């Protein structure tokens, strides 16, 4: 199956599959971004996809959202972070953090990590209540997404790669 005429702008971020839905965003650097959540169709059953919900407020253009435990975390380029119930599209909370973001958030140890373009690592609790846990300054610009491997968090700036061990290591 396919869904035509879904997006009328560019798609930069990656799509997600969460809570039985296909989730994608589109927009432009100048705004007008929106998110679409689709119930997938089935060619075998002759079922077409259908729109579950559409969100238009403070939707990311470059960063890809993150789905975890029924929640969808949307981290906009302008620093507005929105927590949404994945199945319904209901907004749980929406808060602004300092910075502009081109990298996407990652999840580790019940926290979200995202790096601003100026190199500040913003850490939020990945819960139904907004809580900023920390902000750590790497001291250099970046446009990257943090990487996770072997219990470590890797943070890349324009000039350095930093490794942070997690847990009790």
CORURBEL-V788802 format. One line per field, one symbol per residue. phi: phi as a letter, one per 40 degrees, with the letter a starting at -180 (. if undefined). Layout:
phi->???
This chain:
phi->.abcfcbbbcbbcccbbafgbcbabaiacchgcabbbbcccacccgcccbccabbbcfccbccccbbafgbbbbbcdcgcbbbbcdcbgcccaabcbchbbbcbcbbafgbbbabcccgcccbbccbcbcaccabbccgacabcbdbbafgbbbbbbcbabbbbcbgcc
